[in-house]
């Protein structure tokens, strides 16, 4: 691997990190990374109906209640990053 290859890879990584929020950056600490992962997971659960139905059946709750609970947790996680 040559120096130019390393520079190219690093510049591509920096470009991806600037373009997409969830890929992180050099100053991202472990807590912020974990909160991003959790927030993205809950958003995915809300957006994919079969996963939401699976959680509803597993917890013996309605789908609407599960969606509400996930949205509440997602709002709390978003608030954690602010402070």
N, C-alpha and C positions, 0 to 999 in steps of 0.2 A: 504494500500500500504506500503510495507516494504522498507527499505533503499536499499536493494539489487535490488528491482524492479526499483527504481529510477535510480540507477547506470546503470542498464542494458538499460533502455530507453535512458538515456543521452549518453551512449556509442554508441548505435545504431544511434542516431541523429548525433553525431559527425562523424560516419562512412559515413552516407549518405551525409553530408555536404562536406566531403573530396572527395567523389566519384563523385558527381554531382555539376557542377558549379552553376547552378541556384538556389540551395537550400539555399544559403547564408552561413554566419558564424557569430560568435559573434561580430566581429568588423565591420560588414556591417552597413553603415548608411542608412538613409531613401532615400537619393538621389540616391545612388548606387543601392539600391533595385528597385526603380522606373525605373531607366534606364534599368536594367536587364529585368524587366517585359515588357517594351516597345520594347526593342530589340528582345526579344523572340516572342512577338506578331507579329511584322513586318516580322520576319523570317518565322513564321507560315503562315502568309497571302501569302507570296511569294511561299511557298512550296505547298499550297493547292489550286489547280486550281479553284475549285468552289467558294472559298472565293474571290480570285483575280478577277474572272469574275463578282461576285456580286458588288465588289467595282468599277469595271470598268463601269458597267451599271449605278450604282448610281451616279457616277461622270461624266458620259457621256464622258469617255476617252477610248482609246484602252487598251487592256490587257497588251500589251508591255509597254505602257506609265505608267500604274499603277505599273507594276513590277519595272520599272526604278525609279519611284518616291519613292517606298518603299525601294529600295536598297540605294538610296541617303540618305534617312532619317536614315536608319539602319547604314550607314557609319558614319554619323554625330553623332549618339548616341554612336557608338563604340569609336569615337574620344573623346567624352565627358568623358569617363571613364579613358582615358590615363592621362589627365591633371586635 
